[in-house]
Amino acid sequence: MLKSWEDRKLISAGAAESLVQSILKEHLSCDVLTSTANVNDPDGGIDLHVCSKNGNIISAVQVKRRISQNTESVSEVRNFVGAMEIEDIKKGIFVTTADKFTKPANKIPEKLKSINSRLELQLIDGQSLFELLKCNIRPETLIMPPDVDEKSIWIGECGNRFTTQSLIYAE
């Protein structure tokens, strides 16, 4: 379990994928499935699939866990767009634990729209992921690990301090 949001950079790649899978499943209210049985297996540039109730793929998801990088590069985003094209998936969500995307990376979703591409892309950086995590916490479904209690302190990107209780009951 993360003791502070900064710890997201220390979790394994598999744990990062699982975290994103859980957040997206709750946020999008649909199934989110891994594309491979093992995080170390080749996945063709797509880590997760967002699926409808009948099992059709709605979106592809790429998850990048960054340890020391504070920005996500445009090359990684372009690689993901290429994987979407190869797999004939029209919507994609690129999630990084990095603090932000580079300026050229941030321009990719708008470029796709401006050229009337059939592809749609959403970028989620570390701070946006944290906001989704806070939105997805519902007290009635929360099961806290034994080492976390209501008074546990969580530290946000800007040094803001939150208790577990304030995150759970945030309005």
N, C-alpha and C positions, 0 to 999 in steps of 0.2 A: 504494500500500500504506500502511496506517496505521502510523505510527511509534509512536504511543501510542493507547490506547483513546479518549482525549479528542479525537483527530483525526476520530472518526466524525462529529462535528458539522460538519466542514469539507468532507466529500465531497459530490459532487453528488447530487441526488435519484435520478438513474438509478443511480449507483454504490451508493447505500443500498439500493435495490430489488434490485440484483444481489447484494449482500452477503447480504441477508435470504433471497433466493431460494436461494442456495448453502447457507446454514446450514440452512434448513428442509428442503431436498432431502436433505441428509446426515442430519439429525436424524430426519426422519420416514421415511426410506428410500422415497421415492416421487417422482414427477415434480412439479415446481412450475413452472408456466408463467405468463408475463406475460399480462395481460389485453389489452394493446394492443401495437402494433408499436413505438411510440415513447413514452417516458416523459412527453412533453409533450402527447400525445393525451388527450382526455377518456376517463376509464376508468369513469365511473359510480360512483366511490367504492370500487372494488375494484382493487387493483394486481396481485395474483397469485392464481392458483388452485392449490390442492393437489389433485392428481388421482391416482386409483387406476391400476393397471396397464392397465385397460381404457379409461382416458380419462375416466371419470366424475369430476365435481368432488366432492371430499370437503369442502373448506373454501375460504372466501374469505380473502384476506389484504389488509390495508391497512398500508402502510408510511409512516411520517411521519419525515422527517429534520428534526431541530430544530437550528438554529444557536445561538440565544440563549436559547430557552425551556428551563427545567429541569424543567418539568412539562407533561404532556399533558392537555389540557382534556376535560371531560365532553362538550362539544358535538361534538368530533371523533369520540369514541367513539359517541355517539348517531347521528351522520351515517352511520357505518359500519354500525351495526345497521340503520338504514333502508335502506341499499344492499343489505344481505343479504336483508332482507325483500322488497324490490322484485325482486331476482334469484332469489328462492326458494331461497336457500342456507341450510342449517340450522346450519352451523358456521362460525365466524369466528375469525381470529387477528389482533389489532391489535398491530402492532409499532411502537415509537417509539424514537428514539435519545435522547429526553429521559431524564433521570435517574429520573423516576417519573411516575406518573399522579396526578391530583388525587384527593382522597378521594371526591368524587361519581363520578368515572370508575371508581375501583376497586370501587364498589358495583354497577355495571351487571351484571357476570356473575352475581352472587348474586341481584339483582333478577329477572333472567330466569329463574333456577331457581325462585325463590319464587313466581312467578306461573304456574309450569308452562308457560312459553313453549316453543315447539318450537325456539327458537334457543339455541345454545350459543356462548359467547364466551370466548376466552382473551386476556389482556393480557400483553404482553411489553415491559418497559421496557428502557432501555439496559443496566443491570447484568445483567438476566436474559439479554439478547441476548449479552452478553459471556460469560456462563457457558455458554450453548449453543455459542458459538464455540469455547471451550476444550474442551468435550466432543467436538466434532466433529473436532478435529484428530487424524488418525491418521497416524503416521509413514510407513506404507507407501504412503499416497496423497498425501502432501504434496509439492507442488512449490513451492519457495520462489523468490520473485523474486530477481533477481541482487543487489539492494541490501539483502537481508535475509540474515543468517547466524545460526548457532546462538547467538551471543553478543549479538545485537541486543537492546536493552532495550525493554520494553513497560511502560507505566505504567497501572495500573488506576485506577478511580474514586477509591479511597481513598488513592491515592498509592503503593500497593503496586507494587513493581518486579518484573518477570518477564523472564527471558531467553527467547528463542525456544525453546531447548532445554527449559527447565522447563515451558513451555506444551505442547510436543509430548509430553513424557513424563510429564505430570502424572497422578497416580493418582486 
